[in-house]
Amino acid sequence: MNPSPRIRLSGPVRTKAWTRETGAIERIEDRLLIRDLVRIVFFVPFDHFQIAADVSHALDSYLRAVEGHPEALSRYTCCYWEPRELSEQGWELIREILRPKERRYFDDYTPDEAFHPEKEGAEPHFSIYADGDRGYAFSYHARIPWREPPPHSVSVLQVTLPTEYLEERGAGTVRALALDMASRLPFASGHAGLALSSWYPVDEQLDRLRPVIFRHPGFDIRNASIHDNLGARVDGIHWLNFLGHPVLKELGGASSLRARLQSPATNVQDMGEERVVVSIGPYPEAGDLARGQELPAYREFAKVLEPWLEPFPWRLTHFTDPSIEEELRRWWRRFLD
């Protein structure tokens, strides 16, 4: 397995601290702004009461995978609470969220209940993560349950692991984790592969990211947790690519997809219930255009999936320099052009 390049970029961050004695104070501290990691994401077009048990299974899979790493999970946020130390009380709260609830739609909420839907369990979400910048995290954000949900709304499940974990345990362990998490999820799509975690929005960090992302195309740079309106679209090409209904059906099923992919590095595995995982190589690759490593199997798969890839995903403001948008668009199409 070729190790991926280490990407660790630090810089000053303005933060606020509060104490009873001094009140709120602002300070500038140096911290890690960009780091490499492994990200696993699933986009699930179902409501929480339909998938709570499946998400609980995915959480148990992740906890088994990070067992023996006591630094992996030490803090959490739940609903709109401030971050807290992960205690027994925190675990009880998270497990309570993941207990299957009765079917109740947001349409039936009173105005007071609708004002804070998270308190009534209509929009459960939580994150568990490592203190500092160690690269471990598990987050889940369920969509709001309407009787007729918006056509593109999805619940999002996302986990990360440091690349050191990948190199220590091997790509087979990470692949097994992704497959175990996916085994009970009725996902529309999902993926696993190399990614860059960014403290600030990507368009604000482009000067730091530019030397990396245009040399190593295998790194994803988007924050998947905001993609709660992805619907049946697919958010790019990765090492592991999970496809479900309706994209797989529109591709003609697993056998038809398999016939359209000629690269010996690509494998299509049927997962049952109209779901497959497409693996590009035995381990995730960053690629290196400076050395002619253009990831041709990724490019082949991108051409096949192009009609189902989401459109340019950034919603940049009118204050953004047009050249930044053009660069990000060029990066977005890196496997197509």
Disulfide bonds with the S-S distance in Angstrom:
none
